[in-house]
Amino acid sequence: MGDVYETPYSDCSGLISCHSFSEKQMCSSVISDHNYYVICRNILTRHDGIQADGLLAHVPEVVNNEWDLEYLLIECVMPRRQRGRIQIVHKLIEALTAVQNMNVP
């Protein structure tokens, strides 16, 4: 049984949904980051590698500067290190929780 299944980033521009995975590998792992990948890529950003559109695609600049949301979202979609998505999601949750309490004009 594997330890962690990490969903690889794949360039699937033009497709409505971009969340392919290895069922065999995912089901034989204790932990999977697949749901985080789907949420970050298809709901929060709908990220195609360059252009982003989704719930957090157009946040106010003050929010992005305070929490560096753009960086967190890119790392969630295309992590640069092993287990990076799982680590970055905790920072993203912390940032989004704090943003709820900000007074942004």
LOKEPA-266192 format. One line per field, with one value per residue: residue in one letter; x negated, y negated, z negated of N, C-alpha, C, O in turn. Coordinates in Angstrom, 1 decimal, padded with zeros to 4 digits. Atoms other than C-alpha are relative to their C-alpha. Example, Ala and Ser with C-alpha at 12.3 -4.5 7.8 and 13.67 -1.06 7.14 Angstrom:
residues 2
type A / S;
n_px -000.9 / 000.9;
n_py 001.2 / 001.1;
n_pz 000.0 / 000.0;
ca_px -012.3 / -013.7;
ca_py 004.5 / 001.1;
ca_pz -007.8 / -007.1;
c_px -000.9 / 000.8;
c_py -001.2 / -001.1;
c_pz 000.0 / -000.8;
o_px -001.9 / 000.3;
o_py -001.2 / -002.2;
o_pz -000.7 / -000.9;
end
This chain:
residues 105
type M / G / D / V / Y / E / T / P / Y / S / D / C / S / G / L / I / S / C / H / S / F / S / E / K / Q / M / C / S / S / V / I / S / D / H / N / Y / Y / V / I / C / R / N / I / L / T / R / H / D / G / I / Q / A / D / G / L / L / A / H / V / P / E / V / V / N / N / E / W / D / L / E / Y / L / L / I / E / C / V / M / P / R / R / Q / R / G / R / I / Q / I / V / H / K / L / I / E / A / L / T / A / V / Q / N / M / N / V / P;
n_px -000.8 / 000.8 / -000.2 / -000.8 / -000.2 / 000.0 / -000.6 / 000.9 / -000.5 / 000.1 / -000.5 / -001.2 / -000.7 / -001.1 / -001.0 / -000.8 / 000.5 / 001.4 / 000.4 / 000.2 / 000.8 / 000.2 / -000.9 / 000.7 / 001.0 / -000.6 / -000.6 / 001.0 / 000.7 / -000.7 / -000.4 / -000.1 / -000.2 / -000.8 / -001.1 / 000.6 / 000.4 / -001.3 / -000.5 / 000.9 / 000.1 / -001.3 / -001.0 / 000.5 / 000.7 / -000.1 / 001.4 / 000.6 / 001.5 / 000.3 / -001.2 / -000.8 / -001.3 / -000.7 / -000.4 / 001.0 / 000.8 / 000.1 / -000.1 / 000.6 / 001.5 / 000.4 / -000.1 / 001.0 / 001.3 / 000.1 / 000.0 / 000.6 / -000.9 / 000.4 / 001.0 / -000.5 / -000.8 / 000.8 / 000.6 / -001.0 / -000.2 / 001.2 / 001.0 / 001.4 / 000.7 / -000.8 / -001.0 / -000.1 / -001.4 / -000.5 / 000.6 / -000.5 / -001.5 / -000.2 / 000.3 / -001.1 / -001.2 / 000.3 / -000.1 / -001.4 / -000.7 / 000.3 / -000.6 / -001.4 / -000.1 / 000.6 / -000.9 / 000.5 / -001.0;
n_py 001.2 / 001.2 / 001.0 / 001.1 / 000.1 / 001.3 / 000.2 / 000.8 / 001.0 / -000.3 / 001.1 / -000.5 / 001.2 / -000.1 / -001.0 / 000.6 / -000.5 / -000.5 / -000.7 / -001.4 / -000.6 / -001.5 / -000.6 / -001.1 / 000.7 / 000.7 / -000.9 / -000.7 / 001.0 / 000.4 / 001.4 / 000.5 / 001.4 / 000.2 / 001.0 / 001.4 / 000.3 / 000.3 / 001.3 / 001.1 / 000.2 / 000.1 / 000.9 / 001.2 / 000.8 / -000.5 / 000.3 / -000.6 / 000.2 / 001.4 / 000.8 / -000.6 / 000.5 / -000.8 / 000.8 / 000.9 / 000.5 / 001.4 / 000.5 / 001.4 / 000.0 / 000.1 / -001.3 / -000.8 / 000.5 / -000.4 / -001.5 / -000.6 / -001.0 / -000.5 / -001.0 / -001.2 / -000.7 / -000.6 / -001.2 / -001.0 / -000.6 / -000.6 / 000.1 / -000.1 / -001.0 / -001.2 / 000.3 / 001.4 / 000.4 / -000.3 / 001.0 / 001.3 / 000.1 / 000.5 / 001.4 / 000.6 / 000.0 / 001.1 / 001.3 / 000.2 / 000.2 / 001.4 / 000.9 / 000.1 / 001.0 / 001.3 / 001.0 / 000.4 / 000.8;
n_pz 000.0 / -000.1 / 001.1 / -000.5 / -001.5 / -000.5 / -001.3 / -000.8 / -000.9 / -001.4 / -000.9 / -000.7 / -000.4 / -000.8 / 000.6 / 001.1 / 001.2 / -000.2 / 001.3 / -000.2 / 001.1 / 000.0 / 001.0 / 000.7 / 000.9 / 001.0 / 001.0 / 000.8 / 000.8 / 001.2 / -000.2 / -001.4 / -000.1 / -001.2 / 000.3 / 000.0 / -001.4 / -000.7 / 000.6 / -000.4 / -001.5 / -000.7 / 000.6 / 000.4 / -001.1 / -001.4 / -000.5 / -001.2 / -000.1 / -000.2 / 000.3 / 001.1 / 000.2 / 001.0 / 001.2 / 000.5 / -001.1 / 000.0 / 001.3 / 000.1 / 000.1 / 001.4 / 000.6 / -000.6 / 000.6 / 001.4 / 000.2 / -001.2 / -000.5 / -001.4 / 000.2 / 000.6 / -000.9 / -001.0 / 000.7 / 000.2 / -001.3 / -000.6 / 001.0 / -000.5 / 000.8 / 000.5 / 001.0 / 000.0 / 000.0 / 001.3 / 000.9 / -000.4 / 000.3 / 001.3 / -000.1 / -000.7 / 001.0 / 001.0 / -000.7 / -000.3 / 001.2 / 000.4 / -001.0 / 000.3 / 001.0 / -000.5 / -000.5 / -001.3 / -000.7;
ca_px 000.0 / -001.4 / -001.7 / -000.5 / 001.1 / 000.3 / 002.5 / 000.1 / 000.8 / 001.8 / 002.4 / 005.9 / 006.7 / 010.1 / 011.7 / 014.5 / 013.1 / 009.5 / 009.1 / 007.9 / 006.3 / 005.1 / 007.9 / 005.6 / 002.8 / 005.2 / 007.1 / 003.9 / 002.7 / 003.4 / 003.6 / 004.6 / 004.4 / 006.8 / 009.8 / 007.5 / 006.3 / 009.9 / 011.0 / 008.0 / 008.0 / 011.7 / 013.5 / 011.2 / 009.2 / 010.1 / 006.4 / 005.0 / 001.4 / 001.6 / 005.2 / 007.3 / 011.0 / 013.0 / 014.1 / 010.8 / 009.6 / 010.2 / 009.6 / 008.8 / 005.1 / 004.9 / 006.1 / 003.7 / 000.8 / 001.6 / 002.0 / 000.3 / 003.3 / 002.1 / -001.0 / 000.9 / 003.4 / 000.7 / -001.1 / 002.1 / 002.6 / -001.0 / -003.1 / -006.9 / -007.8 / -006.7 / -003.6 / -003.6 / 000.2 / 001.0 / -001.3 / 000.0 / 003.7 / 003.3 / 001.8 / 004.6 / 007.3 / 005.6 / 005.5 / 009.2 / 010.3 / 008.5 / 009.8 / 013.4 / 012.7 / 011.0 / 012.8 / 012.1 / 013.7;
ca_py 000.0 / -003.4 / -006.3 / -009.3 / -009.5 / -012.8 / -013.8 / -014.9 / -018.2 / -017.7 / -020.3 / -019.6 / -023.0 / -023.3 / -020.5 / -021.4 / -019.2 / -018.3 / -015.8 / -012.5 / -010.1 / -006.5 / -004.7 / -001.8 / -004.1 / -006.3 / -003.5 / -001.8 / -004.9 / -006.0 / -009.7 / -011.4 / -015.0 / -014.5 / -016.4 / -019.4 / -019.3 / -019.3 / -022.1 / -024.3 / -023.7 / -023.5 / -025.6 / -028.1 / -029.0 / -026.8 / -027.0 / -026.3 / -027.1 / -030.7 / -032.1 / -031.6 / -031.9 / -030.7 / -031.8 / -033.3 / -034.4 / -038.1 / -038.9 / -042.5 / -043.3 / -044.1 / -040.6 / -039.0 / -041.1 / -040.3 / -036.5 / -035.9 / -034.0 / -033.8 / -031.9 / -029.6 / -028.7 / -028.1 / -025.8 / -024.0 / -023.3 / -022.7 / -022.0 / -022.3 / -019.8 / -016.4 / -016.6 / -020.3 / -020.4 / -018.9 / -021.4 / -024.4 / -023.6 / -024.3 / -027.7 / -028.4 / -027.4 / -029.8 / -032.6 / -032.1 / -032.0 / -035.3 / -036.9 / -036.3 / -038.7 / -041.5 / -044.7 / -045.1 / -048.0;
ca_pz 000.0 / 001.0 / -001.4 / 000.7 / 004.1 / 005.8 / 008.7 / 011.5 / 013.3 / 016.8 / 019.6 / 020.7 / 022.2 / 023.7 / 021.6 / 019.2 / 016.5 / 016.0 / 013.2 / 014.5 / 012.0 / 011.5 / 009.7 / 008.8 / 007.4 / 005.6 / 003.9 / 002.8 / 001.1 / -002.4 / -001.5 / 001.8 / 002.8 / 005.7 / 004.2 / 003.5 / 007.1 / 008.4 / 006.1 / 006.9 / 010.6 / 011.5 / 008.9 / 007.4 / 010.5 / 013.5 / 014.2 / 017.6 / 016.8 / 017.9 / 017.7 / 014.6 / 014.1 / 011.1 / 007.7 / 006.8 / 010.2 / 009.6 / 006.0 / 004.9 / 005.1 / 001.4 / 000.6 / 003.1 / 001.7 / -001.9 / -001.5 / 001.9 / 003.1 / 006.7 / 005.6 / 003.3 / 006.0 / 008.6 / 006.1 / 005.4 / 009.1 / 010.1 / 007.0 / 007.5 / 004.8 / 003.5 / 001.3 / 002.1 / 002.7 / -000.6 / -002.4 / -000.4 / -001.0 / -004.7 / -004.0 / -001.5 / -004.1 / -006.6 / -004.1 / -003.0 / -006.6 / -007.3 / -004.1 / -005.3 / -008.2 / -006.1 / -005.4 / -001.7 / 000.2;
c_px -000.9 / 000.4 / 000.9 / 000.1 / 000.1 / 000.5 / -001.0 / 000.8 / 000.0 / 000.6 / 001.1 / 000.8 / 001.2 / 001.0 / 000.7 / -000.6 / -001.3 / -000.4 / -000.1 / -000.9 / -000.1 / 000.8 / -000.8 / -001.0 / 000.7 / 000.6 / -001.0 / -000.9 / 000.8 / 000.6 / 000.0 / 000.2 / 000.9 / 001.1 / -000.5 / -000.3 / 001.3 / 000.6 / -000.8 / 000.1 / 001.3 / 001.0 / -000.6 / -000.7 / 000.3 / -001.2 / -000.4 / -001.5 / -000.3 / 001.2 / 000.7 / 001.4 / 000.7 / 000.3 / -001.0 / -000.9 / -000.2 / 000.2 / -000.6 / -001.5 / -000.5 / 000.1 / -001.1 / -001.4 / -000.2 / -000.2 / -000.7 / 000.8 / -000.4 / -001.1 / 000.5 / 000.9 / -000.8 / -000.7 / 000.9 / 000.3 / -001.2 / -001.1 / -001.4 / -000.8 / 000.9 / 000.8 / 000.2 / 001.5 / 000.6 / -000.5 / 000.7 / 001.5 / 000.2 / -000.3 / 001.2 / 001.3 / -000.2 / 000.3 / 001.5 / 000.8 / -000.3 / 000.6 / 001.5 / 000.2 / -000.6 / 001.1 / -000.7 / 001.0 / 000.4;
c_py -001.2 / -001.0 / -001.2 / 000.0 / -001.5 / -000.1 / -000.8 / -001.1 / 000.4 / -001.1 / 000.6 / -001.2 / 000.3 / 001.0 / -000.7 / 000.4 / 000.6 / 000.6 / 001.5 / 000.5 / 001.5 / 000.6 / 001.0 / -000.6 / -000.7 / 000.9 / 000.9 / -000.9 / -000.4 / -001.4 / -000.4 / -001.5 / -000.3 / -001.0 / -001.4 / -000.5 / -000.5 / -001.3 / -001.2 / -000.3 / -000.3 / -000.9 / -001.3 / -000.8 / 000.5 / -000.3 / 000.8 / -000.2 / -001.5 / -000.9 / 000.7 / -000.6 / 000.9 / -000.9 / -001.0 / -000.6 / -001.5 / -000.6 / -001.4 / 000.1 / 000.0 / 001.4 / 000.9 / -000.3 / 000.5 / 001.5 / 000.7 / 001.2 / 000.6 / 001.1 / 001.3 / 000.8 / 000.7 / 001.2 / 001.1 / 000.8 / 000.7 / -000.1 / 000.3 / 001.0 / 001.1 / -000.4 / -001.5 / -000.4 / 000.2 / -001.1 / -001.4 / -000.2 / -000.6 / -001.5 / -000.7 / 000.0 / -001.1 / -001.3 / -000.3 / -000.3 / -001.5 / -001.0 / -000.2 / -001.2 / -001.4 / -000.9 / -000.5 / -000.8 / 000.6;
c_pz 000.0 / -001.1 / 000.5 / 001.5 / 000.3 / 001.4 / 000.9 / 000.8 / 001.4 / 000.8 / 000.8 / 000.5 / 000.9 / -000.5 / -001.1 / -001.3 / 000.2 / -001.3 / 000.2 / -001.1 / 000.3 / -001.1 / -000.9 / -001.0 / -001.1 / -001.1 / -000.8 / -000.8 / -001.2 / 000.1 / 001.5 / 000.0 / 001.2 / -000.1 / -000.1 / 001.4 / 000.7 / -000.4 / 000.5 / 001.5 / 000.6 / -000.7 / -000.4 / 001.1 / 001.4 / 000.8 / 001.2 / 000.2 / 000.2 / -000.4 / -001.1 / 000.0 / -001.0 / -001.2 / -000.5 / 001.1 / 000.0 / -001.4 / -000.1 / -000.2 / -001.4 / -000.6 / 000.6 / -000.6 / -001.5 / -000.2 / 001.2 / 000.6 / 001.3 / -000.1 / -000.6 / 000.9 / 001.1 / -000.6 / -000.2 / 001.3 / 000.5 / -001.1 / 000.5 / -000.8 / -000.5 / -001.2 / -000.2 / -000.1 / -001.3 / -001.0 / 000.3 / -000.4 / -001.4 / -000.1 / 000.7 / -000.9 / -001.0 / 000.6 / 000.3 / -001.3 / -000.5 / 000.9 / -000.3 / -001.0 / 000.4 / 000.4 / 001.3 / 000.7 / 001.3;
o_px -001.8 / 001.4 / 001.9 / -000.8 / 000.9 / -000.1 / -001.2 / 001.9 / -001.0 / 001.6 / 000.9 / 002.0 / 001.1 / 002.2 / 000.2 / -000.7 / -001.6 / -001.2 / 000.6 / -001.6 / 000.6 / 000.4 / -000.7 / -001.1 / 000.3 / 000.5 / -000.6 / -001.8 / 002.0 / 001.6 / -000.8 / 001.0 / 001.1 / 001.3 / 000.1 / 000.0 / 001.3 / 001.0 / -000.2 / 000.2 / 001.4 / 001.9 / -000.1 / -000.6 / 000.2 / -001.2 / -000.3 / -002.0 / -001.4 / 001.0 / 000.8 / 001.5 / 000.6 / 000.3 / -000.6 / -002.0 / -001.2 / 001.1 / -001.5 / -002.0 / -001.5 / -000.7 / -001.8 / -002.2 / -001.3 / -001.0 / -000.9 / 000.3 / -000.2 / -001.0 / 000.2 / 000.8 / -000.5 / -000.8 / 000.5 / 000.5 / -001.1 / -002.0 / -001.6 / -001.9 / 002.1 / 000.3 / 000.8 / 001.8 / 001.3 / 000.3 / 001.0 / 001.9 / 001.1 / 000.4 / 001.6 / 002.0 / 000.8 / 000.9 / 002.0 / 001.7 / 000.7 / 001.1 / 002.0 / 001.2 / -000.6 / 002.1 / -001.6 / 002.2 / 001.2;
o_py -001.3 / -000.9 / -001.4 / 000.3 / -002.2 / 000.5 / -002.0 / -000.9 / 001.0 / -001.7 / 001.3 / -001.2 / 001.2 / 001.1 / -001.6 / -000.4 / 001.4 / 000.0 / 002.3 / -000.2 / 002.1 / 000.5 / 001.0 / -000.2 / -000.7 / 000.6 / 001.4 / -000.4 / -000.3 / -001.7 / 000.1 / -002.0 / -001.5 / -001.8 / -002.3 / -001.6 / -001.5 / -002.1 / -002.2 / -001.4 / -001.2 / -001.4 / -002.4 / -002.1 / -000.3 / -000.9 / 002.0 / 000.1 / -001.9 / -001.8 / 001.9 / -001.8 / 002.1 / -002.1 / -002.0 / -001.0 / -002.1 / -001.4 / -001.7 / 001.0 / 000.6 / 001.7 / 001.7 / 000.5 / 000.9 / 001.9 / 001.9 / 002.3 / 001.8 / 002.1 / 002.4 / 002.1 / 001.8 / 002.3 / 002.3 / 002.0 / 001.9 / -000.9 / 001.1 / 001.4 / 001.0 / -001.0 / -001.9 / -001.4 / -000.7 / -001.5 / -002.1 / -001.3 / -001.3 / -002.2 / -001.8 / -001.1 / -001.9 / -002.2 / -001.4 / -001.1 / -002.2 / -002.1 / -001.3 / -001.8 / -002.3 / -000.5 / -001.4 / -000.4 / 000.0;
o_pz -000.8 / -001.8 / -000.1 / 002.2 / -000.2 / 002.3 / 000.5 / 001.2 / 001.9 / 000.4 / 001.7 / 000.3 / 001.7 / -000.1 / -001.8 / -002.2 / 001.2 / -002.1 / -000.4 / -001.8 / 001.1 / -002.3 / -002.1 / -002.1 / -002.3 / -002.3 / -001.8 / -001.4 / -001.3 / -000.4 / 002.2 / -000.9 / 001.6 / 000.7 / 000.4 / 001.7 / 001.4 / 000.4 / 001.0 / 001.9 / 001.5 / 000.0 / -000.1 / 001.1 / 002.3 / 001.8 / 001.2 / 001.2 / -000.2 / -001.2 / -001.1 / 000.2 / -000.8 / -001.0 / -001.0 / 000.8 / 000.5 / -001.7 / 000.8 / -000.9 / -001.7 / -001.5 / -000.2 / -000.9 / -001.9 / -001.1 / 001.1 / 000.8 / 001.6 / 000.5 / -000.2 / 000.9 / 001.5 / 000.1 / -000.2 / 001.3 / 001.0 / -000.9 / 001.4 / -000.5 / -000.4 / -002.1 / -001.2 / -000.8 / -001.8 / -001.9 / -000.6 / -000.7 / -001.6 / -000.8 / 000.3 / -000.8 / -001.3 / 000.0 / 000.1 / -001.2 / -000.9 / 000.5 / -000.1 / -001.0 / -000.4 / 001.0 / 001.3 / 000.9 / 002.0;
end
